Every structure is written in structure tokens, then in C-alpha cells.
Amino acid sequence: KGYSLTGAPDILLLTDIEEAMAGHTVGRSIVYFDDVDSTNNVAKEFARRGGETGTVVLADGQGKGRGRLERVFYCPPGKGLWFSVILRPDFLPKDAPKCTLLAAVAVVQAMEEFGLSAGIKWPNDILAGGKKLVGILTEMHAEIDRVKDIVIGIGIDVNFQPEDFPEDVREIATSLAILKGENVDRTSFLIAVLKRLDALYAEVMRKGFGPVLEAWRKHSVTLGQEVQALSQAGEGSFTGIAR
């Protein structure tokens, strides 16, 4: 009596993303690549050449995904969301690190829309059941008293199964699909994250970071815990309670 579409490959639908983000600041322009070394590297180059605020650089896969301290972040094609957002805020450079918290809150809120919960580990990881599924890397180009641009890179493990992870991270990594018990539509989840980012960024521009920090505290898995702080200058470490 006709044809029935029983399935479709999980590809990122650029037209759907552009339509959903029309009229927003974040996502007003989407630049898509099948594969890049790092979306942050591409976004920084776009920013230096005048790329407008809210531009999203999106890739299906990354060959050289990275996190803080140049740690490797595994980003194969078809399994996750790997993207960077260019912002040109008018706040001072000292506030730029708070953009990492802004992005973390946006992802956790998007997860809640999909019936999932997670916590934010200072400063840039999102965890569920003690395992990592999101990494965030914020980089800034600035003068002493003025931000020229900020690039927020976000990597989300969406439809990984345990066997998809490299052996060295298999015990400490998880994904949206593992948590939900079924695959998650990557296009829909990306749209949810971008809309949350847009709303939070607009609020920051109006009210400052107060509301974002309050939301972050609600989801933090670091506050109240004993932590070890490592000196990047090689001066050793110390422990204490995170307040």
C-alpha cells in the first residue's frame, strides 16, 4: 500500500539547525565540516577574519580534538557533537573563564529536556554516574582591558556505546545513549544546546553572570568536596574543601 521509512542514518541536518536558530544570536551562522583537526582552531581563524558573534563551527568529526592542558579528546565521526561558538562580549577579560560555566549549564539544561541529569565538575567537565561525557574548552583573544573574541569549544559524547571508546577511557567515559538506553538524535540535541546557550548569553549581557553562577552551583559536583589543586607553574599541589 506504499512505502514506509523504517530508519535513517544519524546525520547532522544543517537546514534543520539553521531554521531552528533563525533569529537567535548563537547559531545565526552555521559553518559545517565533515572533518577538521579542531573546531576551536577553525573558529579562532574565522574570528580573526571578522566572523560575527554567535557563529557556530560544527564538524561531524575531529582529528585533533583537545581539552584543557592540551589533553586529547576522542572525536570520531557520527558519534558525537563537536562544535565551537564565537562570541564578542563587552565584559572584561577577567570574566571570560565564566563562559566555560555558561556552556556547562547550557548542556546540562539541554540534557534535562531529554530526561537526563548530570553534574558539572569544575572547571569544564560534565559527569553522570562519575563518568565524563562532555568537555568544554574556552579560549580568548583579548587586549588588557578588552575582549576581542571568545571561542567556546564543546564536545559531547552522544551515541557512543562502551565498545566505541578507546580502552584507556572506557571505564571513565559515558554517553547520552548509554544513559538513556537508546540513541539520541544529534540534530535535535544540538538545537537544544544552542538555544540554551543563546538564552543564557543574552541573560549575561543583560544581568551579568550572577544567574549563570547560581545555576552552576545547583549542578556542581565539586562544591563541598575535598579537592587537590595542581600548580601549572610546577610548584606542587595542595588540598582543601571546594567552596
TORFIMI-30353 format. One line per 3 residues: their letters; for each residue x, y, z of N, C-alpha, C. Coordinates in steps of 0.05 Angstrom, whole numbers, plus 5000, padded with zeros to 4 digits. Each point is the difference from the previous one (the first is absolute). Layout:
N
a> X,Y,Z,X,Y,Z,X,Y,Z ~ ...
END
This chain:
243
kgy> 5016,4976,5000,4984,5024,5000,5017,5025,5000 ~ 5026,4997,4997,5018,5024,5000,5027,4993,5012 ~ 5014,5020,5007,5027,4997,5011,5001,5010,5029
slt> 5016,4987,5016,5004,5009,5028,5030,5003,5005 ~ 5007,5024,5010,5028,5005,5007,5005,4989,5028 ~ 5015,4978,5002,5004,4987,5025,5025,5010,5015
gap> 5016,5015,4987,5024,5010,5013,5015,5020,4982 ~ 5018,5015,5012,5016,5019,4985,5027,5003,5014 ~ 5021,5005,4986,5026,5005,5012,4999,5024,5018
dil> 5016,5000,5022,5000,5022,5018,5020,5021,4990 ~ 4991,5016,4981,5016,5021,4989,4991,5027,5012 ~ 5018,5019,5001,4993,5026,5009,4986,5016,4978
llt> 4976,5008,5006,4983,5013,4980,5003,5030,5001 ~ 5018,5011,4984,5007,5028,5001,4976,5018,4996 ~ 4982,4993,4981,4977,5017,4995,4982,5002,5024
die> 4996,4978,5014,4983,5000,5024,5012,5017,5022 ~ 5027,4999,5003,5014,5016,5020,4997,5030,4993 ~ 5004,5007,4975,4999,5028,4992,4971,5011,5004
eam> 4980,4984,4993,4973,5009,5004,4993,5004,5029 ~ 5009,4981,5017,4994,5002,5029,5013,5024,5013 ~ 5024,5008,4990,5015,5021,5013,4996,5027,4986
agh> 4983,5002,4980,4995,5025,4987,4989,5020,5021 ~ 5011,5024,5000,4991,5021,5018,5015,5000,5027 ~ 5017,4980,5004,5016,4999,5025,5027,5012,4995
tvg> 5014,5007,5021,5028,5008,4997,5018,4976,4997 ~ 5000,4982,5019,5015,4976,4997,4988,4982,4979 ~ 5015,4993,4980,4990,4983,4979,4989,5016,4976
rsi> 5004,5026,5000,4991,5017,4978,5014,4992,4974 ~ 5024,4988,5003,5015,4991,4977,5013,4973,5007 ~ 4995,4980,4984,5011,4973,5005,5021,4993,4978
vyf> 5024,4994,5008,5020,4991,4981,5006,4971,5004 ~ 4994,4983,4981,5002,4971,5004,5023,4988,4984 ~ 5013,4980,5013,5021,4984,4987,4996,4971,5006
ddv> 5005,4983,4981,5000,4971,5005,5021,4993,5021 ~ 5024,5012,4997,5022,4993,5018,5019,5024,5001 ~ 5010,5007,5024,5021,5020,5003,5019,4990,5022
dst> 5023,5014,5002,5018,4993,5022,4987,5007,5027 ~ 4990,5025,5001,4988,5010,5025,4981,5023,4993 ~ 4975,4998,5009,4981,5022,4994,5009,5026,5014
nnv> 5013,4998,5023,5010,5024,5012,5021,5014,4983 ~ 5018,4985,4988,5020,5012,4982,4987,5014,4977 ~ 4980,4987,4988,4986,5012,4977,4984,5025,5009
ake> 4987,4998,5023,4984,5022,5010,5018,5024,5006 ~ 5023,4995,5012,5019,5022,5006,5009,5014,4974 ~ 5004,4985,4979,5008,5012,4975,4977,5016,4988
far> 4976,4989,5002,4976,5015,4991,4997,5026,5016 ~ 5005,4999,5026,4997,5023,5017,5021,5022,4992 ~ 5025,4991,4995,5021,5020,4993,4993,5013,4973
rgg> 4985,4987,4983,4993,5011,4974,4973,5014,5001 ~ 4990,5005,5024,4975,5016,5003,4975,4984,5002 ~ 5001,4974,5006,4976,4984,5003,4982,5012,5021
etg> 4974,5002,4995,4981,5014,5017,4995,4984,5026 ~ 4992,5014,5021,4993,4987,5025,4977,4981,4996 ~ 5002,4978,5013,4979,4979,4998,5005,4979,4979
tvv> 5021,5004,4983,5006,4980,4980,5008,4974,5013 ~ 4989,4978,4989,5006,4973,5010,5015,4985,4979 ~ 5023,4990,5008,5016,4982,4983,4995,4971,5009
lad> 4988,4984,4982,4991,4974,5006,5014,4979,4983 ~ 5008,4978,5011,5013,4979,4984,4989,4973,5008 ~ 4998,4982,4981,4991,4973,5006,5022,4984,5014
gqg> 5025,5007,4995,5022,4987,5014,5023,5019,5002 ~ 5017,4995,5020,5025,5016,5005,5024,4981,5001 ~ 5021,5007,4985,5024,4984,5001,5018,5006,5024
kgr> 4998,5025,5010,5017,5008,5022,4984,5015,5021 ~ 4978,4988,5009,4985,5012,5021,5017,5002,5025 ~ 4996,5022,5015,5017,5004,5024,4984,5014,5022
grl> 5010,4995,5024,4988,5013,5023,5020,5018,5014 ~ 4995,5006,5026,5019,5016,5015,5027,4987,5001 ~ 5021,5016,5002,5028,4991,5003,5007,4982,4976
erv> 4987,5005,4977,5006,4985,4975,4995,4970,5002 ~ 4982,4992,5018,4993,4972,5002,4984,4992,4976 ~ 5003,4975,4991,4986,4990,4976,4971,4994,5007
fyc> 4982,5007,4981,4972,4994,5003,4991,4985,4975 ~ 4991,4975,5004,4993,4982,4978,4974,5009,4986 ~ 5002,5005,4974,4977,5012,4986,4995,4987,4973
ppg> 4991,4975,4999,4996,4986,4975,4975,5010,4986 ~ 4997,4996,4974,4977,5009,4985,4975,4984,5007 ~ 4977,5013,5000,4974,4987,5002,4992,4992,5028
kgl> 5017,5006,5021,4994,4990,5027,4994,5022,5020 ~ 5009,5024,4994,4997,5021,5020,4994,5027,4987 ~ 5001,5021,5016,4998,5027,4991,5025,5015,5007
wfs> 5013,5011,4979,5025,5014,5003,4997,5028,4987 ~ 4999,5020,5017,4994,5027,4989,5012,5022,5017 ~ 5004,5023,4988,5010,5024,5014,4983,5024,4993
vil> 4998,5018,5020,4983,5024,4997,5018,5024,5003 ~ 4997,5019,4981,5015,5026,5002,4982,5020,5014 ~ 5011,5014,5020,4986,5021,5014,5018,5025,5001
rpd> 4987,5023,4999,5014,5025,5003,4986,5017,5022 ~ 5004,4992,5025,4986,5014,5022,5013,5026,5007 ~ 4986,5017,5015,5012,5025,5009,5009,4999,5029
flp> 5002,4977,5012,5011,4999,5027,5030,4998,5000 ~ 5012,5003,5024,5029,5001,5002,5013,4972,4997 ~ 5025,4999,4992,5013,4974,4996,5000,4982,5025
kda> 5000,5012,5024,5000,4983,5024,4974,4984,5003 ~ 4979,5007,4986,4975,4985,5001,4998,4978,4979 ~ 5019,4999,4982,4999,4980,4978,4998,4971,5010
pkc> 5015,4992,5021,4998,4972,5009,4972,4992,5008 ~ 4983,5019,5008,4973,4993,5008,4984,4990,4976 ~ 5009,5005,4975,4986,4990,4977,5001,4969,4999
tll> 5021,4988,5013,5000,4971,5002,4977,4990,5017 ~ 4995,5015,5022,4977,4992,5017,4974,5005,4986 ~ 4998,5021,4985,4976,5006,4984,4994,4977,4981
aav> 5020,4990,4986,4997,4978,4981,4992,4974,5015 ~ 5012,4996,5023,4994,4975,5015,4970,5000,5009 ~ 4991,5023,5010,4972,5002,5008,4982,4996,4976
avv> 5006,5011,4977,4984,4997,4976,4997,4970,4993 ~ 5022,4985,5001,4999,4972,4993,4983,4984,5020 ~ 5005,5005,5025,4984,4985,5021,4971,5006,4998
qam> 4993,5025,4994,4971,5007,4997,4988,4987,4975 ~ 5016,4998,4979,4991,4986,4976,4996,4970,5006 ~ 5018,4988,5016,4996,4972,5008,4975,4996,5015
eef> 4993,5019,5017,4975,4998,5016,4976,4999,4981 ~ 5001,5015,4978,4978,5000,4981,4996,4972,4988 ~ 5022,4985,4999,4999,4972,4989,4998,4979,5022
gls> 4992,5009,5023,4996,4981,5022,5025,4989,5013 ~ 5022,5014,4997,5026,4991,5011,5010,5020,5020 ~ 5015,4990,5020,5012,5018,5020,5030,4995,5001
agi> 5015,5022,5007,5029,4998,5002,5009,5022,5019 ~ 5026,4998,5008,5012,5020,5017,5023,5013,4987 ~ 5008,5024,5009,5022,5015,4988,5024,4998,5019
kwp> 5022,4990,4990,5025,4998,5016,5017,5024,4991 ~ 5009,5015,5020,5017,5023,4994,5025,4992,4986 ~ 5009,5014,4979,4986,5023,4989,4985,4995,4975
ndi> 5005,4976,4987,4990,4998,4973,4989,4972,4992 ~ 4994,4983,5019,4990,4974,4994,4971,4996,5009 ~ 4985,4984,4985,4974,4992,5008,5000,4970,5005
lag> 4990,4992,5023,5001,4972,5008,4972,4989,5006 ~ 4998,4974,4995,4976,4985,5008,5009,4974,5011 ~ 4991,4993,5024,5009,4976,5013,5031,4999,5003
gkk> 5012,5023,5004,5029,5002,5004,5016,4998,4974 ~ 4986,4997,4977,5014,4997,4975,4996,5025,4982 ~ 5020,5006,4984,5000,5025,4984,4986,4996,4974
lvg> 4983,5019,4992,4988,4998,4973,5002,5026,4985 ~ 5009,5022,5013,5002,5026,4986,5026,5013,5009 ~ 5014,5012,4981,5023,5017,5006,4996,5027,4987
ilt> 5010,5021,5014,4997,5028,4990,5027,5014,5001 ~ 5007,5014,4979,5025,5014,4998,4995,5029,4991 ~ 5005,5019,5017,4996,5028,4994,5027,5014,4995
emh> 5002,5014,4977,5024,5014,4993,4994,5029,4994 ~ 5018,5018,5007,4994,5029,4997,5022,5014,4985 ~ 4992,5019,4984,5018,5019,4986,4993,5028,5011
aei> 5019,5013,5014,4993,5024,5014,5023,5019,5002 ~ 4994,5025,5006,5019,5020,5010,4997,5001,5030 ~ 5016,5017,5013,5000,5001,5029,4972,5006,5011
drv> 4986,5018,4987,4974,5009,5011,4977,4995,4982 ~ 5004,4983,4979,4978,4996,4981,5002,4972,4988 ~ 4977,4986,4999,4998,4974,4987,4996,5005,4970
kdi> 5017,4988,4984,4995,5002,4971,4981,4978,4991 ~ 5005,4976,5010,4982,4978,4994,5005,4977,5019 ~ 4979,4984,5005,5002,4976,5016,4989,4977,4983
vig> 5014,4978,5001,4992,4976,4986,4995,4978,5021 ~ 4975,4990,5001,4993,4978,5018,4997,4975,4984 ~ 5018,4981,5005,4998,4974,4987,4987,4980,5018
igi> 4981,4985,4989,4984,4980,5015,5001,4973,4986 ~ 5007,4979,5015,5000,4973,4989,4981,4983,5017 ~ 4981,4987,4987,4979,4985,5014,5000,4971,4989
dvn> 5004,4981,5018,4998,4972,4992,4970,4993,4998 ~ 4989,4997,4976,4971,4997,4997,4993,4970,4997 ~ 5008,4988,4978,4991,4972,4995,5022,4980,5001
fqp> 5018,5003,5019,5021,4980,5005,4988,4977,5015 ~ 5009,4976,4994,4996,4977,5017,5027,4994,5013 ~ 5000,4985,5022,5026,4996,5015,5022,4991,4982
edf> 4995,4982,4981,5021,4990,4982,5010,5021,4981 ~ 4986,5022,4997,5009,5021,4981,5022,5017,5012 ~ 5003,5000,5026,5021,5017,5013,5027,4985,4998
ped> 5022,5016,4998,5027,4988,5003,5002,4986,5027 ~ 5016,4979,5001,5002,4984,5025,5009,5017,5024 ~ 5017,5020,4995,5011,5015,5023,4979,5019,5013
vre> 4977,5004,4987,4980,5017,5012,4973,4986,5004 ~ 4999,4974,4992,4975,4985,5000,4987,4999,5028 ~ 5017,5000,5021,4989,4998,5027,4992,5026,5012
iat> 5008,5022,4987,4994,5027,5011,4983,5017,4982 ~ 4991,4989,4978,4984,5016,4981,4972,4987,4996 ~ 4981,5018,4994,4973,4990,4994,4988,5018,4978
sla> 4975,4996,4994,4987,5015,4978,4971,5004,5006 ~ 4987,5017,4984,4971,5004,5003,4985,4974,4994 ~ 5009,4986,4979,4986,4975,4993,5002,4979,5022
ilk> 5023,4998,5012,5003,4981,5022,4982,5007,5023 ~ 4998,5026,5007,4984,5009,5022,4970,4996,4994 ~ 4992,5005,4975,4972,4999,4992,4991,4972,4993
gen> 5019,4982,4992,4992,4973,4992,4992,4999,4971 ~ 5004,5021,4985,4994,5001,4971,5015,5024,4988 ~ 5003,4999,4974,5014,5022,4986,4984,5026,5003
vdr> 5015,5022,5000,4988,5027,5002,5005,5014,4973 ~ 4979,5013,4990,5003,5014,4974,5019,5023,5004 ~ 5022,5000,4985,5021,5020,5005,4991,5028,4991
tsf> 4985,5001,4978,4991,5027,4991,4982,5013,5021 ~ 4981,4984,5011,4981,5011,5020,5015,5009,5025 ~ 5019,4983,5008,5015,5007,5025,5017,5025,4996
lia> 5013,5002,4977,5016,5024,4994,4982,5025,5001 ~ 4977,4999,4988,4982,5023,5000,4993,5008,5029 ~ 4994,4980,5016,4994,5005,5028,5023,5015,5015
vlk> 5024,4990,4995,5024,5013,5013,5003,5029,4990 ~ 4998,5004,4974,5004,5026,4989,4979,5020,5010 ~ 4975,4991,5002,4979,5018,5010,5006,5007,5030
rld> 5009,4981,5015,5007,5005,5028,5023,5020,5002 ~ 5021,4995,4983,5023,5018,5000,4991,5029,4993 ~ 4983,5002,4980,4990,5026,4991,4986,5014,5023
aly> 4982,4986,5013,4984,5013,5022,5018,5008,5023 ~ 5019,4983,5007,5018,5006,5023,5019,5023,4993 ~ 5010,5001,4975,5017,5021,4992,4986,5027,5000
aev> 4975,5000,4990,4984,5024,5000,4995,5010,5029 ~ 4996,4981,5018,4996,5008,5028,5025,5011,5012 ~ 5023,4989,4993,5026,5010,5010,5004,5029,4990
mrk> 4993,5005,4975,5003,5027,4989,4982,5020,5014 ~ 4977,4991,5010,4982,5018,5014,5006,5003,5030 ~ 5006,4977,5013,5001,5000,5029,5028,4993,5011
gfg> 5019,4992,4984,5025,4990,5010,4999,4970,5005 ~ 5021,4989,5012,5002,4972,5004,4986,4988,5024 ~ 4987,5017,5016,4988,4991,5025,4981,4977,4996
pvl> 4980,5002,4982,4981,4978,4996,5014,4974,4990 ~ 5020,5003,4983,5014,4976,4990,5015,4986,5022 ~ 5013,5016,5017,5015,4988,5023,4981,4986,5019
eaw> 4977,5012,5004,4980,4987,5018,4991,4974,4989 ~ 4995,4999,4973,4993,4975,4987,5022,4979,5002 ~ 5025,5010,4996,5023,4982,5001,5002,4987,5028
rkh> 4996,5016,5021,5003,4989,5027,4980,4977,5005 ~ 4976,5002,4988,4980,4980,5004,5009,4973,4988 ~ 5016,5001,4979,5008,4976,4986,5029,4991,5006
svt> 5014,5016,5017,5028,4994,5005,5004,4975,5016 ~ 5018,4983,4992,5008,4977,5015,5027,5004,5014 ~ 5010,5025,4999,5026,5007,5011,4997,5014,5027
lgq> 4980,5018,5002,4997,5015,5025,4995,4981,5024 ~ 5014,5006,5021,4997,4983,5024,5017,4976,5001 ~ 5014,4994,4978,5017,4977,4999,5029,5007,5005
evq> 5015,4980,5010,5029,5004,5003,5013,4998,4972 ~ 5016,5020,4993,5012,5000,4974,5030,5004,5003 ~ 5014,4993,4979,5029,5005,4998,5005,5020,4978
als> 5013,5022,5007,5007,5021,4980,5029,4997,4992 ~ 5004,4998,4974,5027,4997,4989,5009,5026,4988 ~ 5025,5008,5007,5011,5025,4989,5011,4995,4972
qag> 4990,5017,4981,5010,4998,4973,5029,5010,4998 ~ 5009,5014,5020,5027,5011,5000,5020,4979,5011 ~ 4990,4976,5006,5017,4979,5010,5008,5003,5029
egs> 4984,5015,5015,5007,5005,5028,4987,4980,5019 ~ 4991,4977,4990,4988,4981,5017,4970,5001,5001 ~ 4988,4991,5022,4971,4999,5002,4991,5003,5029
ftg> 4974,5005,5004,4990,5001,5027,4971,4991,4999 ~ 4990,4991,5023,4973,4990,5001,4983,5018,5018 ~ 4973,4999,4996,4982,5015,5016,4972,4994,4993
iar> 4981,5013,5012,4971,4997,4995,4992,5022,4980 ~ 4987,4992,4978,4992,5019,4980,4976,5016,5010 ~ 5002,5026,5002,4978,5017,5009,4991,5019,4978
END
